[in-house]
Amino acid sequence: PLIVLMHGDLEVSTKELARTIGVKNISPCSPDTALKHTGYQVGGTSPLGTRKEMPVYMESTIAALPFIYLNGGKRGFLIRVAPQVVIDLLKPLMVKVGIKTR
């Protein structure tokens, strides 16, 4: 299991992420698996305070934004933080795996 922090208007290229981190393939997990690993329901998943420690990857261009919104642990609860706070807390590996959605 892993977490990817991505811009809201982009999707994660699982093929590029797999290439970047040196694994054969990556696929999104089921809602039950996400709950098991994070302790959060899909739609309320936060990278903060997860049940199990997981590697965190962040789209590198997020770091240049003045602030970002993260899920605060339940559906509809967002927190606004500076990207540097997230970087300091989660120590994500910066990646370039975002692709435009339709």
PEKAQUI-V397313 format. One record per pair of residues at least 24 apart in sequence whose C-alpha atoms are under 7 Angstrom apart, sorted by the first residue. I is the first residue (numbers start at 1). J is the second residue. Records with the same first field share a line. If there is no record, write none. Layout:
I: J + J
This chain:
1: 54
2: 54 + 55 + 56
3: 47 + 54 + 55 + 56 + 57
4: 56 + 57 + 58
5: 57 + 58 + 59
6: 58 + 59 + 98
9: 100 + 101
10: 98 + 99 + 100 + 101
11: 98 + 99 + 100 + 101
12: 97 + 98 + 99
13: 97 + 98 + 99
16: 97
17: 97
40: 73
43: 75
44: 71 + 73 + 74 + 75
45: 71 + 73 + 74
46: 70 + 71 + 72 + 73
56: 90 + 92 + 93
57: 92 + 93 + 94 + 95
58: 92 + 93 + 94 + 95
59: 94 + 95 + 96 + 97 + 98
60: 94 + 95 + 96
